[in-house]
Amino acid sequence: MTQTLTRTWTTVCRLDRLEPDRGVAALVDGAQIALFRTADGLFAIDNRDPVSGAYVLSRGIVGSRGGVPTVASPLHKQVYDLRSGHCLDLPGVAVARHDARCRDGLVEVRLRQEG
């Protein structure tokens, strides 16, 4: 499977509305996204936990493992790499990653879709 980018960036919120090392949920083009602001930058992943199927990753515990920015699912505690979406605890499990950026003080997200 390959991923393709949507062509448009969607403004989600002002950067100052995102607390460092906390997640928030956002609806972007009909998709639930978990958005994170860390010392390493902005990250956007699907809010759906691939293990439980629940939309909870935005409420996960933000941290790092070996210098890699991560979020741990609040349900079963699997840890996901915020840069790639790969689960660091279960090989072959991943959550979709999306592009995030800050432009003129506004956080924007561009969805990636499986193709």
Phi and psi in degrees as GROMACS dihedral restraints (atoms count N, CA, C in turn):
[ dihedral_restraints ]
;  ai    aj    ak    al  type     phi  dphi    fc
    3     4     5     6     1  -115.2    20    10
    4     5     6     7     1   162.9    20    10
    6     7     8     9     1  -113.9    20    10
    7     8     9    10     1   142.4    20    10
    9    10    11    12     1  -120.4    20    10
   10    11    12    13     1   154.1    20    10
   12    13    14    15     1   -94.1    20    10
   13    14    15    16     1   143.8    20    10
   15    16    17    18     1   -73.0    20    10
   16    17    18    19     1   159.4    20    10
   18    19    20    21     1   -84.2    20    10
   19    20    21    22     1   -18.0    20    10
   21    22    23    24     1  -111.5    20    10
   22    23    24    25     1   148.8    20    10
   24    25    26    27     1   -95.8    20    10
   25    26    27    28     1   137.8    20    10
   27    28    29    30     1  -111.5    20    10
   28    29    30    31     1   126.1    20    10
   30    31    32    33     1   -73.0    20    10
   31    32    33    34     1   130.4    20    10
   33    34    35    36     1  -105.4    20    10
   34    35    36    37     1   -47.7    20    10
   36    37    38    39     1  -169.8    20    10
   37    38    39    40     1   175.7    20    10
   39    40    41    42     1   -76.9    20    10
   40    41    42    43     1   147.5    20    10
   42    43    44    45     1   -58.6    20    10
   43    44    45    46     1   -38.9    20    10
   45    46    47    48     1   -68.9    20    10
   46    47    48    49     1    -7.2    20    10
   48    49    50    51     1   -83.6    20    10
   49    50    51    52     1   -13.5    20    10
   51    52    53    54     1   -95.7    20    10
   52    53    54    55     1   117.5    20    10
   54    55    56    57     1   -76.9    20    10
   55    56    57    58     1   137.4    20    10
   57    58    59    60     1   -58.5    20    10
   58    59    60    61     1   139.5    20    10
   60    61    62    63     1    60.9    20    10
   61    62    63    64     1    30.0    20    10
   63    64    65    66     1  -131.3    20    10
   64    65    66    67     1   150.4    20    10
   66    67    68    69     1  -103.5    20    10
   67    68    69    70     1   154.5    20    10
   69    70    71    72     1  -135.6    20    10
   70    71    72    73     1   150.7    20    10
   72    73    74    75     1   -95.4    20    10
   73    74    75    76     1   144.0    20    10
   75    76    77    78     1  -142.5    20    10
   76    77    78    79     1   147.9    20    10
   78    79    80    81     1   -99.9    20    10
   79    80    81    82     1   115.0    20    10
   81    82    83    84     1  -121.5    20    10
   82    83    84    85     1   113.4    20    10
   84    85    86    87     1    50.4    20    10
   85    86    87    88     1    39.2    20    10
   87    88    89    90     1    85.1    20    10
   88    89    90    91     1    -1.2    20    10
   90    91    92    93     1  -106.2    20    10
   91    92    93    94     1   136.9    20    10
   93    94    95    96     1   -80.7    20    10
   94    95    96    97     1   121.4    20    10
   96    97    98    99     1  -117.0    20    10
   97    98    99   100     1   142.3    20    10
   99   100   101   102     1  -101.6    20    10
  100   101   102   103     1   124.0    20    10
  102   103   104   105     1  -115.3    20    10
  103   104   105   106     1   133.9    20    10
  105   106   107   108     1  -131.4    20    10
  106   107   108   109     1   140.9    20    10
  108   109   110   111     1  -117.0    20    10
  109   110   111   112     1   118.0    20    10
  111   112   113   114     1  -127.5    20    10
  112   113   114   115     1   177.2    20    10
  114   115   116   117     1   -63.0    20    10
  115   116   117   118     1   -21.2    20    10
  117   118   119   120     1   -87.7    20    10
  118   119   120   121     1    -7.7    20    10
  120   121   122   123     1   131.4    20    10
  121   122   123   124     1  -162.1    20    10
  123   124   125   126     1  -100.5    20    10
  124   125   126   127     1   140.6    20    10
  126   127   128   129     1  -136.8    20    10
  127   128   129   130     1   142.1    20    10
  129   130   131   132     1  -132.0    20    10
  130   131   132   133     1   128.0    20    10
  132   133   134   135     1  -135.0    20    10
  133   134   135   136     1   165.7    20    10
  135   136   137   138     1   -59.7    20    10
  136   137   138   139     1   145.2    20    10
  138   139   140   141     1   -79.3    20    10
  139   140   141   142     1   -14.2    20    10
  141   142   143   144     1   -80.3    20    10
  142   143   144   145     1   121.9    20    10
  144   145   146   147     1   -72.8    20    10
  145   146   147   148     1   117.8    20    10
  147   148   149   150     1   -67.7    20    10
  148   149   150   151     1   -18.6    20    10
  150   151   152   153     1   -81.2    20    10
  151   152   153   154     1   -48.5    20    10
  153   154   155   156     1   -94.1    20    10
  154   155   156   157     1   -23.5    20    10
  156   157   158   159     1    83.5    20    10
  157   158   159   160     1    -0.4    20    10
  159   160   161   162     1   -88.2    20    10
  160   161   162   163     1   149.7    20    10
  162   163   164   165     1   -89.8    20    10
  163   164   165   166     1    82.0    20    10
  165   166   167   168     1  -136.3    20    10
  166   167   168   169     1    -3.7    20    10
  168   169   170   171     1   -62.0    20    10
  169   170   171   172     1   -26.7    20    10
  171   172   173   174     1   -64.3    20    10
  172   173   174   175     1   -18.4    20    10
  174   175   176   177     1  -100.3    20    10
  175   176   177   178     1    12.6    20    10
  177   178   179   180     1   -76.0    20    10
  178   179   180   181     1   173.6    20    10
  180   181   182   183     1   -92.0    20    10
  181   182   183   184     1   118.2    20    10
  183   184   185   186     1   -85.6    20    10
  184   185   186   187     1   136.6    20    10
  186   187   188   189     1  -164.6    20    10
  187   188   189   190     1  -149.1    20    10
  189   190   191   192     1  -153.1    20    10
  190   191   192   193     1   156.3    20    10
  192   193   194   195     1  -138.7    20    10
  193   194   195   196     1   114.3    20    10
  195   196   197   198     1    59.5    20    10
  196   197   198   199     1    35.9    20    10
  198   199   200   201     1    83.0    20    10
  199   200   201   202     1     0.7    20    10
  201   202   203   204     1   -95.6    20    10
  202   203   204   205     1   125.1    20    10
  204   205   206   207     1   -67.5    20    10
  205   206   207   208     1   133.5    20    10
  207   208   209   210     1  -137.3    20    10
  208   209   210   211     1   165.7    20    10
  210   211   212   213     1  -134.8    20    10
  211   212   213   214     1   137.2    20    10
  213   214   215   216     1  -102.7    20    10
  214   215   216   217     1   131.5    20    10
  216   217   218   219     1   -57.7    20    10
  217   218   219   220     1   135.4    20    10
  219   220   221   222     1   -72.0    20    10
  220   221   222   223     1   -11.8    20    10
  222   223   224   225     1   -90.6    20    10
  223   224   225   226     1   -61.3    20    10
  225   226   227   228     1  -113.3    20    10
  226   227   228   229     1     2.1    20    10
  228   229   230   231     1    69.6    20    10
  229   230   231   232     1    16.2    20    10
  231   232   233   234     1   -64.6    20    10
  232   233   234   235     1   143.0    20    10
  234   235   236   237     1  -105.2    20    10
  235   236   237   238     1   132.0    20    10
  237   238   239   240     1  -116.1    20    10
  238   239   240   241     1   136.8    20    10
  240   241   242   243     1   -71.8    20    10
  241   242   243   244     1   119.9    20    10
  243   244   245   246     1   -69.3    20    10
  244   245   246   247     1   -22.0    20    10
  246   247   248   249     1   -77.2    20    10
  247   248   249   250     1   -36.6    20    10
  249   250   251   252     1  -115.5    20    10
  250   251   252   253     1   -22.5    20    10
  252   253   254   255     1    88.3    20    10
  253   254   255   256     1    -6.6    20    10
  255   256   257   258     1   -70.8    20    10
  256   257   258   259     1   140.9    20    10
  258   259   260   261     1   -78.4    20    10
  259   260   261   262     1   128.0    20    10
  261   262   263   264     1   -83.7    20    10
  262   263   264   265     1    -9.9    20    10
  264   265   266   267     1  -105.0    20    10
  265   266   267   268     1   -26.5    20    10
  267   268   269   270     1  -126.7    20    10
  268   269   270   271     1   103.2    20    10
  270   271   272   273     1   -56.0    20    10
  271   272   273   274     1   138.0    20    10
  273   274   275   276     1    87.7    20    10
  274   275   276   277     1    -6.4    20    10
  276   277   278   279     1  -101.1    20    10
  277   278   279   280     1   136.9    20    10
  279   280   281   282     1  -153.5    20    10
  280   281   282   283     1   160.3    20    10
  282   283   284   285     1  -116.1    20    10
  283   284   285   286     1   144.4    20    10
  285   286   287   288     1   -63.9    20    10
  286   287   288   289     1   138.1    20    10
  288   289   290   291     1  -106.0    20    10
  289   290   291   292     1   145.0    20    10
  291   292   293   294     1  -126.6    20    10
  292   293   294   295     1   162.6    20    10
  294   295   296   297     1   -81.7    20    10
  295   296   297   298     1   140.1    20    10
  297   298   299   300     1  -136.6    20    10
  298   299   300   301     1   143.6    20    10
  300   301   302   303     1  -152.2    20    10
  301   302   303   304     1   163.6    20    10
  303   304   305   306     1  -114.9    20    10
  304   305   306   307     1   126.5    20    10
  306   307   308   309     1  -133.4    20    10
  307   308   309   310     1   120.4    20    10
  309   310   311   312     1    55.3    20    10
  310   311   312   313     1    37.9    20    10
  312   313   314   315     1    80.2    20    10
  313   314   315   316     1     3.5    20    10
  315   316   317   318     1  -111.5    20    10
  316   317   318   319     1   135.2    20    10
  318   319   320   321     1   -85.3    20    10
  319   320   321   322     1   128.3    20    10
  321   322   323   324     1  -123.3    20    10
  322   323   324   325     1   147.1    20    10
  324   325   326   327     1  -126.9    20    10
  325   326   327   328     1   138.2    20    10
  327   328   329   330     1  -120.9    20    10
  328   329   330   331     1   119.7    20    10
  330   331   332   333     1   -71.0    20    10
  331   332   333   334     1   145.1    20    10
  333   334   335   336     1  -107.0    20    10
  334   335   336   337     1   139.7    20    10
  336   337   338   339     1  -125.2    20    10
  337   338   339   340     1   141.8    20    10
  339   340   341   342     1   -64.3    20    10
  340   341   342   343     1   137.2    20    10
